[in-house]
């Protein structure tokens, strides 16, 4: 198992501020699973509009954090890094459930397991937790377009 700091995460994802939603990787088992962290700050650009007076992290961004963790897992599993033509994108979201709001000050822990990969499309089982309590879960499908570089 290996850890990754934010600079290693950036090297394995094409997303950048304000859309980079992974701050660190706690655990990574290539070809199997990843546990990543997102520190939720009151300074996030979406909070003034979601919602004024009661900031809540949008559920779609929790799902995006899951996809980004899956992307890091796939790139690291392949021993590749994204290049300018690489896009790792959603092709499906199933069984998404949101159990508790995520608010400023929370540390979102995202766990993603590869269920299977076939013809460039991978299926992942994902959980998001705060303080050990599940706040969201989903099964996602992602595909690679373009090529990763070494």
Phi, psi and omega per residue, in radians:
X1 nan 2.512 -3.108
X2 -2.354 2.689 3.073
X3 -1.810 2.778 3.081
X4 -2.436 2.357 3.042
X5 -1.499 3.136 -3.047
X6 -1.070 -0.580 -3.127
X7 -1.202 -0.644 3.062
X8 -1.221 -0.644 3.077
X9 -1.060 -0.834 -3.140
X10 -1.022 -0.641 3.127
X11 -1.175 -0.335 -3.085
X12 -1.921 0.143 3.103
X13 -2.372 2.484 3.059
X14 -1.409 -0.289 -3.111
X15 -1.215 2.611 3.098
X16 -2.389 2.971 3.100
X17 -0.917 2.400 0.102
X18 -1.621 0.289 -3.039
X19 -1.880 0.092 3.044
X20 -1.398 2.054 -3.007
X21 -2.000 0.230 3.079
X22 -2.114 2.155 -3.138
X23 -1.681 -0.505 -3.041
X24 -2.870 2.699 3.022
X25 -1.974 2.160 3.113
X26 -1.463 -0.729 -3.076
X27 -2.491 2.483 3.058
X28 -2.594 2.135 3.031
X29 -2.004 1.774 -3.085
X30 -0.875 2.351 3.135
X31 1.377 -0.032 -3.066
X32 -2.250 -1.118 -2.986
X33 -2.739 2.860 3.083
X34 -2.520 2.567 2.981
X35 -2.205 2.025 -3.077
X36 -2.108 2.812 -3.127
X37 -2.131 2.521 2.992
X38 -2.270 2.012 3.063
X39 -1.470 2.059 -3.057
X40 -1.571 1.990 -3.079
X41 -1.842 2.606 3.082
X42 -1.117 -0.302 -3.127
X43 -1.483 0.089 3.127
X44 -1.031 2.444 -3.030
X45 -1.150 -0.309 -3.110
X46 -1.543 -0.298 -3.041
X47 -1.119 -0.626 3.131
X48 -1.019 -0.475 -3.141
X49 -1.847 -0.076 -3.058
X50 -2.439 1.342 -0.019
X51 -2.164 2.540 3.106
X52 -1.000 2.230 3.136
X53 1.484 -0.286 3.115
X54 -2.611 1.298 -3.072
X55 -1.152 2.267 3.108
X56 -2.356 2.304 3.102
X57 -1.155 2.195 3.134
X58 -1.043 2.406 3.130
X59 -1.009 -0.621 3.140
X60 -1.124 -0.499 3.101
X61 -1.357 -0.487 3.004
X62 -1.146 -0.742 3.075
X63 -1.104 -0.687 3.096
X64 -1.103 -0.701 3.089
X65 -1.066 -0.666 3.080
X66 -1.078 -0.783 -3.140
X67 -1.130 -0.671 3.118
X68 -1.155 -0.711 3.073
X69 -1.081 -0.726 3.088
X70 -1.071 -0.690 3.110
X71 -1.096 -0.785 3.088
X72 -1.037 -0.772 -3.134
X73 -1.042 -0.804 -3.121
X74 -1.147 -0.839 -3.133
X75 -1.066 -0.773 3.127
X76 -1.154 -0.670 3.135
X77 -1.105 -0.589 3.139
X78 -1.524 -0.145 -3.074
X79 1.222 0.518 -3.096
X80 -2.097 2.875 2.971
X81 -2.224 2.606 -3.134
X82 -1.176 2.572 3.000
X83 -1.973 -3.002 -3.059
X84 -1.085 -0.397 -3.128
X85 -1.690 -0.004 -3.085
X86 -1.448 2.269 2.989
X87 -2.413 2.211 3.073
X88 -1.967 1.926 -2.936
X89 -2.260 2.837 3.100
X90 -1.197 2.440 2.904
X91 -2.157 -0.109 3.082
X92 -3.044 2.602 3.045
X93 -2.364 2.135 3.126
X94 -2.174 2.646 3.000
X95 0.966 0.592 3.112
X96 -1.252 2.267 3.134
X97 -2.393 2.396 3.114
X98 -2.065 2.102 -2.979
X99 -1.845 -0.384 -3.084
X100 -2.776 2.470 3.115
X101 -1.136 2.578 3.037
X102 -1.863 2.215 -2.994
X103 -2.214 2.898 3.109
X104 -0.938 2.444 -3.112
X105 1.694 -0.307 3.110
X106 -1.310 2.618 2.946
X107 -1.917 1.990 -3.107
X108 -1.516 2.121 3.074
X109 -1.803 2.137 -3.084
X110 -1.945 2.125 3.095
X111 -1.991 2.263 -3.087
X112 -2.295 2.280 3.085
X113 -2.064 2.362 3.029
X114 -1.338 2.163 3.036
X115 -1.523 -0.807 3.078
X116 -2.895 2.789 3.072
X117 -2.395 2.266 -3.099
X118 -2.577 2.192 3.102
X119 0.893 0.774 3.057
X120 1.418 -0.002 3.080
X121 -1.976 2.253 -3.131
X122 -2.032 2.530 3.088
X123 -1.940 2.308 -3.069
X124 -2.227 2.494 2.942
X125 -1.744 2.260 -2.985
X126 -2.295 2.533 3.056
X127 -2.393 2.514 2.993
X128 -2.102 2.331 -3.098
X129 -2.290 2.643 2.963
X130 -2.239 2.154 -3.126
X131 1.008 0.586 3.133
X132 1.447 -0.119 -3.122
X133 -1.741 2.263 -3.137
X134 -1.159 2.195 3.107
X135 -1.888 -0.361 3.109
X136 -2.793 2.694 3.058
X137 -2.644 2.689 -3.139
X138 -2.904 2.794 2.921
X139 -1.907 2.189 -3.090
X140 -2.152 2.685 3.041
X141 -2.117 2.287 3.139
X142 -2.306 2.659 3.142
X143 -2.323 2.675 3.116
X144 -1.722 2.341 2.999
X145 -2.161 2.386 -3.051
X146 1.454 -3.069 -3.093
X147 -2.068 2.619 3.013
X148 -1.496 2.636 3.059
X149 -1.769 3.001 3.124
X150 -1.577 nan nan
